[in-house]
Amino acid sequence: MFDARRYEVRQKIRIGNTYNIYEAGADEPFLESAQKKFRLKEDFRFDDPETGEERFRVKADSVLDITAAYDIVDSRTDERVGSVKRSAKSFFKHEYALLGPDGEQVATVKEDSWLRAVLRRGLTTLIPFSYNIEGSNGDRLGDVSGQFTPVRDRYTIDLADDGLDPRLAVIGTVVIDAIEEN
């Protein structure tokens, strides 16, 4: 699990946010997730689709979406993988910080362009979203590319060969998608 550099996320057609996560080229998902509904704080569980065993959990540290950090924890070891936190400058163009286990920022996930961001929000949500993942020094660590689908989200996460924990990048991207309801 999480040995690849390329992943695909497919949102299922259901009430609420439900996702399947695949390693590139795989026919079967290795994780599935459903966002818990009607909670004061966001709550996600990522399970093994074969066994139903919980592999990761994500919980918001506060009730307010705009100020929340979403902590990602390995359910088997109780190890903190990291967190996702919305940037203060994320109003028109989405931007999130990926924080490592120690709480230090290790990457930023930024929406691709101002123009497309405005068009997505003002004109139509059918324009696929796209994000760049950058290290603290501005190096490219990966990107997230949405694909056009009229009903549910489908996107690819490509990671560079070094520097970023794929668990943080992939699970963090799913959390961002669910928060933004892309």
C-alpha positions as CSV (number, residue, x, y, z in Angstrom):
1,M,0.0,0.0,0.0
2,F,1.3,3.4,-1.0
3,D,4.2,2.0,-3.0
4,A,3.3,3.8,-6.2
5,R,3.9,7.3,-7.4
6,R,0.6,7.6,-9.3
7,Y,-2.9,7.1,-7.8
8,E,-6.4,7.5,-9.0
9,V,-9.4,8.6,-6.9
10,R,-12.9,7.9,-8.0
11,Q,-15.9,9.4,-6.2
12,K,-18.8,7.0,-6.0
13,I,-22.4,8.0,-6.8
14,R,-24.0,8.0,-3.4
15,I,-25.5,10.4,-0.9
16,G,-22.5,12.1,0.7
17,N,-18.8,11.9,-0.2
18,T,-17.6,8.3,-0.8
19,Y,-14.3,7.5,-2.6
20,N,-12.4,4.6,-4.0
21,I,-8.6,4.9,-4.2
22,Y,-6.5,2.9,-6.7
23,E,-2.8,2.6,-7.3
24,A,-2.1,3.4,-11.0
25,G,-3.1,0.5,-13.3
26,A,-4.9,-1.5,-10.6
27,D,-8.4,-2.8,-11.2
28,E,-9.4,-2.9,-7.6
29,P,-9.2,-0.1,-5.0
30,F,-6.8,-0.5,-2.0
31,L,-8.8,2.0,0.1
32,E,-12.3,3.3,0.3
33,S,-13.6,6.2,2.3
34,A,-16.9,7.7,3.4
35,Q,-17.3,11.1,5.0
36,K,-19.4,10.7,8.2
37,K,-22.5,12.9,7.8
38,F,-24.2,15.1,10.4
39,R,-21.2,15.6,12.5
40,L,-20.2,18.9,14.1
41,K,-16.6,18.0,13.2
42,E,-15.5,16.4,10.0
43,D,-14.8,12.7,10.3
44,F,-13.4,10.4,7.6
45,R,-12.5,6.8,7.8
46,F,-10.4,5.0,5.1
47,D,-11.0,1.3,5.1
48,D,-9.5,-1.8,3.3
49,P,-12.3,-2.7,0.8
50,E,-11.6,-6.4,1.1
51,T,-11.6,-6.8,4.9
52,G,-13.4,-3.7,6.0
53,E,-10.6,-2.9,8.4
54,E,-10.1,0.7,9.2
55,R,-6.6,1.8,7.9
56,F,-6.7,5.6,8.4
57,R,-8.9,8.1,10.1
58,V,-9.2,11.8,9.7
59,K,-10.7,14.2,12.2
60,A,-11.0,17.9,12.2
61,D,-9.6,19.6,15.3
62,S,-12.3,22.2,15.4
63,V,-15.9,22.7,14.4
64,L,-15.2,25.7,12.1
65,D,-14.2,24.5,8.6
66,I,-12.1,27.6,7.8
67,T,-9.8,27.2,10.8
68,A,-9.7,23.4,11.1
69,A,-6.7,21.2,10.7
70,Y,-7.6,17.7,9.6
71,D,-5.4,15.2,11.4
72,I,-4.5,12.0,9.5
73,V,-3.8,9.0,11.7
74,D,-2.7,5.5,10.8
75,S,-5.4,3.4,12.6
76,R,-3.2,0.4,13.0
77,T,-0.3,2.1,14.8
78,D,-2.0,5.3,16.0
79,E,0.9,7.1,14.3
80,R,0.1,10.7,13.2
81,V,0.8,10.9,9.4
82,G,0.2,14.6,9.2
83,S,-2.5,17.2,8.7
84,V,-4.3,19.3,6.1
85,K,-5.0,22.9,6.8
86,R,-6.6,25.6,4.7
87,S,-4.4,28.5,3.9
88,A,-5.6,32.0,5.0
89,K,-5.3,33.1,1.3
90,S,-7.6,30.3,0.0
91,F,-10.7,32.4,-0.6
92,F,-10.6,32.7,-4.4
93,K,-8.0,30.1,-5.3
94,H,-7.9,27.1,-3.1
95,E,-4.6,26.6,-1.2
96,Y,-3.9,24.1,1.6
97,A,-0.9,23.3,3.7
98,L,0.2,19.7,4.2
99,L,1.8,19.4,7.7
100,G,4.1,16.6,8.6
101,P,3.7,14.5,11.8
102,D,5.6,17.1,13.8
103,G,3.2,19.9,12.7
104,E,5.8,21.6,10.4
105,Q,4.6,22.5,6.9
106,V,6.1,20.0,4.3
107,A,4.1,21.0,1.2
108,T,1.4,23.3,-0.2
109,V,-1.5,22.2,-2.5
110,K,-2.5,25.1,-4.7
111,E,-5.2,25.3,-7.3
112,D,-3.7,25.7,-10.8
113,S,-4.9,29.1,-11.9
114,W,-6.9,32.1,-10.8
115,L,-8.9,32.2,-14.0
116,R,-10.0,28.6,-13.9
117,A,-10.7,28.9,-10.2
118,V,-13.1,31.8,-10.8
119,L,-14.7,30.0,-13.7
120,R,-15.2,26.8,-11.6
121,R,-16.9,28.7,-8.9
122,G,-18.8,31.3,-10.9
123,L,-19.7,29.6,-14.1
124,T,-19.7,25.8,-13.8
125,T,-18.4,23.0,-11.7
126,L,-17.9,20.9,-14.8
127,I,-14.5,22.4,-15.4
128,P,-12.2,19.8,-13.8
129,F,-10.1,21.0,-10.9
130,S,-6.3,20.8,-10.9
131,Y,-3.8,21.4,-8.1
132,N,0.0,21.7,-7.9
133,I,1.8,20.2,-4.9
134,E,4.9,22.2,-4.0
135,G,7.6,21.8,-1.3
136,S,8.4,24.6,1.1
137,N,11.2,25.7,-1.2
138,G,8.9,25.8,-4.3
139,D,10.0,22.5,-5.8
140,R,7.3,20.5,-7.6
141,L,6.4,17.5,-5.5
142,G,3.4,16.4,-7.6
143,D,0.1,17.4,-9.1
144,V,-3.6,16.5,-9.0
145,S,-5.5,16.4,-12.3
146,G,-9.2,16.2,-12.4
147,Q,-10.9,14.5,-15.3
148,F,-14.1,15.7,-16.9
149,T,-17.1,13.6,-15.6
150,P,-20.6,15.1,-15.5
151,V,-21.6,13.3,-12.3
152,R,-18.8,12.5,-9.8
153,D,-15.2,13.4,-9.4
154,R,-12.3,11.4,-10.8
155,Y,-8.8,12.5,-10.6
156,T,-5.2,11.4,-10.8
157,I,-2.5,12.2,-8.2
158,D,1.1,12.1,-9.6
159,L,3.9,12.4,-7.1
160,A,7.6,13.1,-7.7
161,D,10.1,10.5,-6.7
162,D,11.0,12.0,-3.4
163,G,10.1,14.2,-0.5
164,L,6.5,13.7,0.2
165,D,4.8,10.9,2.2
166,P,2.2,9.5,-0.3
167,R,-0.2,8.7,2.5
168,L,-0.3,12.4,3.4
169,A,-0.6,13.5,-0.3
170,V,-3.3,11.0,-1.3
171,I,-5.5,11.1,1.8
172,G,-5.0,14.9,2.1
173,T,-6.2,15.3,-1.5
174,V,-9.4,13.3,-0.8
175,V,-10.0,15.5,2.3
176,I,-9.5,18.7,0.3
177,D,-12.0,17.4,-2.4
178,A,-14.6,16.5,0.3
179,I,-14.2,19.9,2.0
180,E,-14.4,21.9,-1.2
181,E,-17.1,19.6,-2.7
182,N,-15.4,19.9,-6.0
